[in-house]
Structures are given as structure tokens and as C-alpha cells.
């Protein structure tokens, strides 16, 4: 079995070897910042590989990434911090916003 790797905007895998690792279980504030620092081109694949959102919600977030990448990054950061730490810590991140969609209410 193989799995797709998350890569940066230059096609290099995100990890310790390439110096761009994201520490999922370190300080939630750092995790939020590392996700916000990702290139816009990484947002859509990161929703697929680093969240447990439904395929439908991932599709909504991919569309949002095209029209409002900053909001999509905030949503991604919220989802990852919530998954790896807690909903409470995700909501307490500066500038964090709940995942939202103009078509559906917040699933959280």
C-alpha cells in the first residue's frame, strides 16, 4: 500500500529531511503558524491528506482555496489543530476562524 506525500510548491516532500516539517503534535500555536505559512498551492492537497473532513467539505474548501486562499488556510489550520489537539485549542488560535461554507452550516 502506498500513500500520497504532501509536497511544497516546488514539489519537494514536506518533512524533516527537506527542512520544512510540520510538527503536528507540538505547540498548537506553532502548528497553526506552520500551516498558515504553506504556499497557496499546498492548501487543496493538505485538506485531503491532513484532515478528516468529508469529501464534500474538502471539495468546498478546494473551491474556497481558489477564491480566498487566506480563508482556506485558516480553515485548514483550524481543522488540523482540532484533529491533532482539540477544538478548544483550535478556536483559541489568533485569527482562527471556524470552517465555514456559504452552502452549508458549520459541521463543527
Secondary structure, 3 states (H helix, E strand, C coil): CCCCCCECCCCCECCCCCCCCCCCCCCHHHHHHHHHCCCHHHHHHHHHHHCCCCHHHHHHHHHHHHHCHHHHHHHHHHHHHHHHCCHHHHHCCCCCCCCCCCCCCCCC
